[in-house]
Amino acid sequence: MSSSLDRKQQAWSALFSEPVDALVQRYTASVGFDKRMATFDIQGSLAHARMLAAQRIISAQDLADIERGMVQIEQEIASGAFEWKLELEDVHLNIEARLTQLIGDAGKRLHTGRSRNDQVATDIRLWLRAAIDAIVDQLEALRAALREVAAAHVDTIMPGFTHLQVAQPVTFGHHLLAYVEMFGRDAERMRDCRHRVNRLPLGAAALAGTSYPLDREQVARELGFEAVSRNSLDAVSDRDFAIEFCAAASLVMVHVSRLSEELVLWMSQAFGFIALPDRYCTGSSIMPQKKNPDVPELARGKSGRVIGHLNALLVLMKGQPLAYNKDNQEDKEPLFDTADTLLDTLTLFADMVRGIRVNAAAMEAAALKGYATATDLADYLVKKGLPFRDAHEVVAHAVRACSASGRDLAALSLDELKALNPAVEADVFEVLTLRGSVDSRRVYGGTAPSEVRRMLSPD
């Protein structure tokens, strides 16, 4: 099975004695997925061309022709008229071939002083930089949505859990602000990752740099890069910046997955804490009563997909000797899908969270089921002079008594509580109620409504 492609159309020399096999063309081509970098490829090429002209490596007329041709190519791509050719392998050669078709020899001079190795490394960084900016914006949109719902539920009491057992009462506002903190750290990681993404590889050429007097700093300034890569071998061969992004993205999706798990639990009849907007749920094909939280469930599943992409890139990179290897063509699909999945997920969640309807009565009733104020009673006894371990034992007996009689701690009489320890006084009931418990936790970052309001103030 042979290709009919004329070797003159290839980017390499006439060294080869036969055309590339048709299956090899399909197997090695990347244009089907890397064409999404076309805008960034054109940006990088224009900056490179302007630098070549400024350095008198190409003429002013060549630059004018290149700029004119690139304008037409960008219009063709935007309109869908551009013809992407599999035999030209990738986005770079497709654009270069069309440019040469439009403007002649000036198009052939564009590649002076660069290789596809440093060209693709530049394009990926430009693309990823824009993706990070969009993701950070959506992280902040999700945080804003969580804050809005938290602000409406500063006083709504719910059970706080450890081991998925009722532990202590908290407020729903406080609970949601935990995710505001998580997603805030995620945004910090993304911004920090962006600094290492934002370094210019162009000028490294294939692996050793170039003998042309390139002004790499000029290109960096025009493209908005913060720095220029310092080693040509490293610049073209490593994808640690993409791996770092996927690691940060995996952490975001882990946090999304944890939130999703809680939304699924809270929406179940066993909890009944919340309802999600209908537009984020589906029904059953057989059970007409069902309303399934498909978006949180699918987001929980997609977290595994993103984590898998991180592992794929780690394995891709681990066995490569310096410098560039064709293996690195496999970096794009997992990277692109990670960014797409993350951006779509965050966009959906920002709107979905705002539509959450809260069943405050169900939350409070659940908090009453697990003796959630037991620690408050122990703390009360400590303040009366008991060592904490002794207080812990006293309260354990109280919980056992309540469990046997089917009552809450707050339902015990003062005499019953005094029988447990004579230090107990009438003011004990202030801490045995759910409201008294949450109001007392005014430590910085605690669940008291006064603290939740403080944390809702702008960062």
C-alpha positions as CSV (number, residue, x, y, z in Angstrom):
1,M,0.0,0.0,0.0
2,S,1.9,3.1,-1.2
3,S,1.2,6.8,-1.3
4,S,0.8,8.8,-4.5
5,L,2.3,11.8,-2.7
6,D,5.1,13.4,-4.7
7,R,8.2,13.7,-2.6
8,K,8.6,17.3,-3.7
9,Q,5.6,18.2,-1.5
10,Q,7.4,16.9,1.6
11,A,9.3,19.2,3.9
12,W,12.4,17.1,3.8
13,S,15.1,16.6,1.2
14,A,15.2,14.3,-1.8
15,L,17.2,11.7,0.2
16,F,14.3,9.3,0.2
17,S,13.9,6.8,-2.6
18,E,10.2,6.1,-2.3
19,P,7.1,7.9,-1.1
20,V,5.7,7.6,2.3
21,D,3.3,4.7,2.7
22,A,-0.4,5.8,2.9
23,L,-1.0,4.1,6.3
24,V,2.2,5.7,7.6
25,Q,0.8,9.0,6.5
26,R,-2.4,8.5,8.5
27,Y,-0.5,7.0,11.5
28,T,2.0,9.9,11.8
29,A,-0.2,12.8,10.8
30,S,-1.3,15.2,13.5
31,V,-3.2,17.8,11.5
32,G,-6.5,16.3,12.5
33,F,-6.0,17.6,16.1
34,D,-3.2,20.1,16.0
35,K,-5.0,22.4,13.5
36,R,-6.7,24.0,16.5
37,M,-3.4,25.7,17.1
38,A,-3.5,27.5,13.7
39,T,-4.1,31.0,15.1
40,F,-1.1,30.6,17.4
41,D,1.0,29.1,14.7
42,I,0.3,32.2,12.6
43,Q,1.0,34.5,15.5
44,G,4.4,32.8,16.1
45,S,5.2,32.9,12.4
46,L,4.5,36.6,12.0
47,A,6.6,37.5,15.0
48,H,9.4,35.3,13.6
49,A,9.1,37.0,10.2
50,R,9.2,40.5,11.6
51,M,12.3,39.6,13.6
52,L,13.9,38.1,10.5
53,A,13.2,41.4,8.6
54,A,14.5,43.5,11.5
55,Q,17.7,41.4,11.4
56,R,17.9,41.8,7.6
57,I,17.7,38.1,7.1
58,I,14.7,38.5,4.9
59,S,13.7,41.6,2.9
60,A,11.0,44.1,3.8
61,Q,9.1,42.9,0.7
62,D,9.3,39.3,1.9
63,L,7.8,40.4,5.2
64,A,5.0,42.4,3.5
65,D,4.2,39.3,1.4
66,I,4.2,37.0,4.4
67,E,1.9,39.3,6.3
68,R,-0.5,39.6,3.4
69,G,-0.6,35.9,2.9
70,M,-1.1,35.2,6.5
71,V,-4.1,37.5,6.6
72,Q,-5.7,35.6,3.8
73,I,-4.9,32.2,5.4
74,E,-6.4,33.3,8.7
75,Q,-9.6,34.4,6.9
76,E,-9.8,31.1,5.1
77,I,-9.4,29.1,8.3
78,A,-12.0,31.3,10.1
79,S,-14.5,30.8,7.3
80,G,-13.9,27.1,6.9
81,A,-12.5,27.5,3.4
82,F,-9.0,26.4,4.2
83,E,-8.2,22.9,2.8
84,W,-6.4,20.8,5.4
85,K,-4.3,18.1,3.8
86,L,-3.4,14.9,5.6
87,E,-0.3,14.4,3.4
88,L,1.2,17.7,4.8
89,E,1.1,16.1,8.3
90,D,0.5,18.9,10.6
91,V,-0.8,22.5,11.1
92,H,2.6,24.0,10.5
93,L,3.3,22.4,7.0
94,N,-0.3,23.0,5.9
95,I,-0.1,26.7,6.6
96,E,3.4,27.0,5.2
97,A,2.4,25.2,2.0
98,R,-0.6,27.5,1.5
99,L,1.5,30.5,2.2
100,T,4.0,29.5,-0.5
101,Q,1.1,28.8,-2.9
102,L,-0.2,32.4,-2.3
103,I,3.1,34.4,-2.2
104,G,5.7,32.2,-3.8
105,D,9.4,32.2,-2.6
106,A,8.8,34.6,0.3
107,G,6.7,31.8,1.9
108,K,9.7,29.4,1.6
109,R,11.9,32.0,3.4
110,L,9.7,32.1,6.5
111,H,11.2,29.0,7.9
112,T,14.7,30.4,7.9
113,G,16.3,30.0,11.3
114,R,13.7,27.8,12.8
115,S,12.6,24.1,12.9
116,R,9.3,22.5,13.4
117,N,10.7,21.4,16.7
118,D,10.9,24.9,18.2
119,Q,7.9,26.0,16.2
120,V,5.6,23.4,17.7
121,A,7.0,24.0,21.2
122,T,6.1,27.7,20.8
123,D,2.6,27.0,19.4
124,I,1.8,24.7,22.3
125,R,2.9,27.2,24.8
126,L,0.9,30.0,23.2
127,W,-2.2,27.8,23.1
128,L,-1.8,26.6,26.6
129,R,-1.2,30.1,28.0
130,A,-4.6,31.1,26.5
131,A,-6.2,28.0,27.9
132,I,-4.9,28.6,31.4
133,D,-6.2,32.2,31.3
134,A,-9.7,30.9,30.4
135,I,-9.6,28.2,33.1
136,V,-8.5,30.7,35.8
137,D,-11.5,32.9,34.8
138,Q,-13.9,30.0,35.2
139,L,-12.3,29.0,38.5
140,E,-13.0,32.5,39.7
141,A,-16.6,32.3,38.3
142,L,-17.2,29.1,40.2
143,R,-15.8,30.6,43.4
144,A,-18.1,33.6,43.0
145,A,-21.1,31.2,42.6
146,L,-20.1,29.3,45.7
147,R,-19.8,32.5,47.6
148,E,-23.2,33.6,46.5
149,V,-24.9,30.5,47.8
150,A,-22.8,30.5,51.0
151,A,-23.8,34.1,51.7
152,A,-27.5,33.1,51.5
153,H,-26.9,30.2,54.0
154,V,-24.6,31.7,56.6
155,D,-27.0,30.6,59.3
156,T,-28.3,27.3,57.8
157,I,-27.2,24.5,60.0
158,M,-26.2,21.1,58.7
159,P,-24.2,18.2,60.0
160,G,-20.5,18.2,59.5
161,F,-19.2,14.7,58.8
162,T,-16.1,12.7,59.4
163,H,-16.0,9.2,58.1
164,L,-19.4,10.1,56.7
165,Q,-20.7,10.0,60.3
166,V,-22.3,13.0,61.9
167,A,-19.5,14.7,63.8
168,Q,-20.3,18.4,64.7
169,P,-22.8,20.9,63.4
170,V,-21.6,23.4,60.8
171,T,-23.3,25.9,58.6
172,F,-23.9,25.3,54.9
173,G,-22.2,28.5,54.1
174,H,-19.1,27.4,55.9
175,H,-19.2,24.1,54.1
176,L,-19.3,25.7,50.7
177,L,-16.5,28.1,51.6
178,A,-14.3,25.1,52.0
179,Y,-14.6,24.6,48.2
180,V,-13.9,28.3,47.7
181,E,-10.6,27.7,49.4
182,M,-9.8,24.6,47.4
183,F,-10.6,26.2,44.0
184,G,-8.7,29.3,45.1
185,R,-5.5,27.2,45.6
186,D,-6.2,25.7,42.2
187,A,-6.3,29.1,40.6
188,E,-3.0,29.9,42.3
189,R,-1.4,26.8,40.9
190,M,-2.7,27.6,37.4
191,R,-1.3,31.1,37.6
192,D,2.0,29.8,38.9
193,C,2.2,27.1,36.1
194,R,1.5,29.9,33.6
195,H,4.9,31.5,34.4
196,R,6.8,28.3,33.4
197,V,4.6,27.9,30.3
198,N,5.3,31.5,29.3
199,R,8.9,31.0,28.1
200,L,9.9,31.2,24.4
201,P,11.5,28.2,22.7
202,L,11.6,29.7,19.2
203,G,15.2,30.2,18.2
204,A,16.3,26.8,19.5
205,A,15.7,25.5,16.0
206,A,16.0,21.7,15.7
207,L,18.1,21.2,18.8
208,A,21.3,23.2,18.7
209,G,20.2,26.7,18.0
210,T,21.0,28.5,14.7
211,S,23.8,30.3,13.0
212,Y,21.5,33.1,11.9
213,P,21.6,36.3,14.1
214,L,18.2,35.9,15.5
215,D,16.8,38.4,18.1
216,R,14.9,36.0,20.3
217,E,14.1,38.8,22.8
218,Q,12.2,40.7,20.1
219,V,10.0,37.7,19.3
220,A,9.4,37.1,23.1
221,R,8.3,40.7,23.5
222,E,5.9,40.6,20.6
223,L,4.3,37.4,21.7
224,G,4.1,38.4,25.3
225,F,6.6,35.8,26.7
226,E,8.1,36.5,30.1
227,A,11.5,34.9,29.3
228,V,13.5,33.1,26.6
229,S,14.5,29.5,27.0
230,R,18.1,29.2,28.0
231,N,19.1,25.9,26.5
232,S,18.1,24.8,23.0
233,L,18.1,21.1,23.7
234,D,15.8,21.6,26.7
235,A,13.6,24.1,24.8
236,V,12.5,21.6,22.0
237,S,12.4,18.3,23.9
238,D,10.8,18.7,27.3
239,R,7.0,18.9,27.9
240,D,7.2,19.4,31.7
241,F,5.1,22.5,31.4
242,A,2.3,20.5,29.8
243,I,2.7,17.8,32.5
244,E,2.6,20.5,35.2
245,F,-0.6,21.9,33.7
246,C,-2.2,18.4,33.7
247,A,-1.1,17.9,37.3
248,A,-2.8,21.2,38.3
249,A,-5.8,20.3,36.2
250,S,-6.0,16.9,37.9
251,L,-6.1,18.6,41.3
252,V,-9.0,20.8,40.1
253,M,-10.9,17.8,38.9
254,V,-10.3,16.0,42.2
255,H,-11.9,19.0,44.0
256,V,-14.7,19.0,41.5
257,S,-15.1,15.3,42.1
258,R,-15.4,15.7,45.8
259,L,-18.0,18.4,45.4
260,S,-19.8,16.2,42.9
261,E,-19.9,13.3,45.4
262,E,-21.5,15.6,48.0
263,L,-24.0,17.0,45.5
264,V,-25.0,13.4,44.6
265,L,-25.3,12.4,48.2
266,W,-27.2,15.5,49.3
267,M,-29.7,15.1,46.4
268,S,-30.5,11.5,47.2
269,Q,-33.7,10.7,49.2
270,A,-31.6,9.4,52.0
271,F,-30.3,13.0,52.6
272,G,-32.7,15.3,50.9
273,F,-30.5,18.3,51.6
274,I,-30.7,19.9,48.1
275,A,-32.3,19.9,44.7
276,L,-30.3,20.7,41.5
277,P,-31.8,22.6,38.6
278,D,-33.7,20.4,36.2
279,R,-31.5,21.4,33.3
280,Y,-28.5,19.7,35.0
281,C,-30.4,16.4,35.6
282,T,-32.0,13.7,33.5
283,G,-34.8,11.1,34.0
284,S,-35.0,7.4,33.7
285,S,-36.1,5.6,30.6
286,I,-38.1,3.1,32.7
287,M,-38.7,4.8,36.2
288,P,-40.7,8.0,35.8
289,Q,-40.1,9.2,39.3
290,K,-36.3,9.4,38.8
291,K,-34.4,12.7,38.6
292,N,-30.7,11.8,38.3
293,P,-27.8,14.3,39.0
294,D,-26.0,13.4,35.7
295,V,-23.7,16.4,35.5
296,P,-22.1,15.9,39.0
297,E,-21.9,12.1,38.3
298,L,-20.3,12.7,34.9
299,A,-17.9,15.3,36.3
300,R,-16.9,12.7,39.0
301,G,-16.2,10.3,36.2
302,K,-14.3,12.8,34.0
303,S,-11.9,13.4,36.9
304,G,-10.5,9.9,36.1
305,R,-10.1,10.9,32.5
306,V,-8.0,14.0,33.3
307,I,-5.9,12.1,35.9
308,G,-5.3,9.5,33.1
309,H,-4.0,12.2,30.8
310,L,-1.5,13.2,33.4
311,N,-0.2,9.7,33.7
312,A,-0.1,9.4,29.9
313,L,2.1,12.5,29.6
314,L,4.4,11.3,32.4
315,V,4.9,8.0,30.7
316,L,5.3,9.7,27.3
317,M,8.2,11.8,28.6
318,K,10.0,9.4,31.0
319,G,12.0,7.3,28.4
320,Q,13.0,10.0,25.9
321,P,16.7,10.8,25.4
322,L,17.6,14.4,24.3
323,A,16.5,16.0,22.2
324,Y,13.2,16.0,20.3
325,N,11.5,12.6,19.5
326,K,8.4,11.9,17.5
327,D,6.9,10.6,20.7
328,N,6.1,14.2,21.6
329,Q,3.4,14.3,18.9
330,E,1.4,12.3,21.4
331,D,1.4,15.2,23.9
332,K,-1.3,17.2,22.2
333,E,-4.5,15.1,22.4
334,P,-4.3,14.5,26.1
335,L,-3.3,18.1,26.7
336,F,-6.1,19.4,24.5
337,D,-8.7,17.1,26.1
338,T,-7.6,18.0,29.6
339,A,-8.1,21.7,29.0
340,D,-11.4,21.2,27.2
341,T,-12.8,18.9,29.9
342,L,-11.7,21.2,32.7
343,L,-13.1,24.4,31.0
344,D,-16.4,22.8,30.2
345,T,-16.8,21.3,33.7
346,L,-16.0,24.6,35.5
347,T,-18.4,26.5,33.2
348,L,-21.2,24.1,33.9
349,F,-20.6,24.0,37.7
350,A,-20.6,27.8,38.0
351,D,-24.1,28.0,36.7
352,M,-25.3,24.8,38.4
353,V,-24.1,25.8,41.8
354,R,-26.1,29.1,41.6
355,G,-29.3,27.0,41.0
356,I,-29.0,24.8,44.1
357,R,-32.2,24.8,46.2
358,V,-31.5,24.0,49.9
359,N,-33.8,22.1,52.2
360,A,-32.7,23.7,55.5
361,A,-35.1,21.7,57.6
362,A,-33.7,18.4,56.4
363,M,-30.2,19.6,57.0
364,E,-31.0,20.6,60.6
365,A,-32.9,17.4,61.3
366,A,-29.9,15.4,60.1
367,A,-27.6,17.3,62.4
368,L,-29.9,16.3,65.4
369,K,-29.5,12.6,64.6
370,G,-25.9,12.1,65.5
371,Y,-25.3,13.8,68.9
372,A,-23.5,16.5,67.0
373,T,-23.1,18.7,70.1
374,A,-21.2,15.9,72.1
375,T,-17.9,17.7,71.7
376,D,-19.5,21.0,72.9
377,L,-20.6,19.2,76.1
378,A,-17.1,17.9,76.6
379,D,-15.7,21.4,76.1
380,Y,-18.2,22.8,78.5
381,L,-17.0,20.4,81.2
382,V,-13.3,21.2,80.5
383,K,-14.2,24.9,81.1
384,K,-15.7,23.8,84.4
385,G,-12.3,22.3,85.4
386,L,-12.4,18.7,84.2
387,P,-9.4,17.3,82.2
388,F,-10.5,16.8,78.6
389,R,-10.1,13.0,78.7
390,D,-12.3,12.7,81.7
391,A,-14.8,15.0,80.1
392,H,-14.7,12.8,77.0
393,E,-15.6,9.8,79.1
394,V,-18.5,11.6,80.8
395,V,-20.0,12.6,77.6
396,A,-19.6,9.1,76.1
397,H,-21.8,7.9,79.0
398,A,-24.3,10.6,78.3
399,V,-24.5,9.7,74.6
400,R,-25.0,6.0,75.6
401,A,-27.9,7.0,77.9
402,C,-29.5,9.2,75.1
403,S,-29.1,6.4,72.6
404,A,-30.9,3.9,74.9
405,S,-33.8,6.3,75.5
406,G,-33.9,7.7,71.9
407,R,-33.3,11.3,72.9
408,D,-30.8,14.0,71.9
409,L,-28.4,15.5,74.4
410,A,-30.3,18.7,74.6
411,A,-33.4,16.7,75.7
412,L,-31.6,15.6,78.9
413,S,-32.8,17.3,82.1
414,L,-30.5,19.4,84.2
415,D,-30.8,16.7,87.0
416,E,-29.7,14.0,84.5
417,L,-26.8,16.0,83.4
418,K,-25.8,16.8,87.0
419,A,-25.9,13.2,87.8
420,L,-23.2,12.7,85.1
421,N,-21.1,15.4,86.7
422,P,-22.0,17.9,89.5
423,A,-20.1,20.7,87.7
424,V,-23.0,21.0,85.2
425,E,-25.1,24.1,85.6
426,A,-28.2,25.5,83.8
427,D,-26.0,27.3,81.2
428,V,-25.1,23.9,79.7
429,F,-28.2,24.1,77.5
430,E,-26.6,27.1,75.6
431,V,-24.0,24.7,74.2
432,L,-26.2,21.7,73.7
433,T,-28.3,23.3,71.0
434,L,-27.1,23.2,67.4
435,R,-27.3,27.0,67.2
436,G,-25.3,27.4,70.4
437,S,-22.7,25.1,69.1
438,V,-22.1,26.8,65.8
439,D,-22.3,30.3,67.3
440,S,-19.6,29.3,69.8
441,R,-17.0,28.4,67.2
442,R,-15.8,31.9,66.5
443,V,-12.1,31.0,66.1
444,Y,-10.6,32.4,62.9
445,G,-11.8,30.2,60.1
446,G,-14.5,28.5,62.2
447,T,-18.1,27.8,61.4
448,A,-19.7,30.6,63.5
449,P,-21.9,32.8,61.3
450,S,-19.8,35.8,62.3
451,E,-16.7,34.1,61.0
452,V,-18.4,32.9,57.8
453,R,-19.4,36.5,57.1
454,R,-15.8,37.6,57.6
455,M,-14.6,35.0,55.2
456,L,-17.2,36.1,52.6
457,S,-15.5,39.5,52.5
458,P,-13.4,40.0,49.3
459,D,-10.0,38.3,49.2
